[in-house]
Amino acid sequence: MFDVCVQDELARGTLKKLNLSREFKPKQMNFVYLSDNPTTDFILKMREQFTD
């Protein structure tokens, strides 16, 4: 799971990050949304955190 997707839960302590001994290959994440959706601003903000 991507840290940025659960940053509030990690800060509250409702989720805990586990450090695994092996590395994983980078994954691609796709965002699909409607331009007039009320959550569009949030989705675009999340997308900025994942793109270089």
Helices and strands as residue ranges (DSSP letters): G 3-6, H 7-12, H 40-50
